[in-house]
Amino acid sequence: MAFVSVCFAKDIKTVVLTTTPQMHCANCEKKIKENIRFEKGIKSIKTNLNDKTVIIEYDADKTTVPSIIEGFKKIKYEAKEVKPTKKDKK
């Protein structure tokens, strides 16, 4: 008897967000990372204090960018997606 294992590819996407209020310290980073990681479908969260962005990898089969943005509202942040510019696409 043969056993066949089927792996389903997940639709992992990345979104870059800015927040209001902007991150300005390690405590801001910690608050975002410790709370947003519990949102459904979140795979990883990276923050960058220099350019004040949050980079999130997520499973698009489980969540959407608007849902992630709603998660920020729970911790009193307004998040906005940073769209890549033509310069960024090179």
Secondary structure, DSSP 8 states (H G I E B T S, - for coil): -----------EEEEEEEEES---SHHHHHHHHHHHTTSTTEEEEEEETTTTEEEEEEETTT--HHHHHHHHHTTT-EEEE----TTTT-
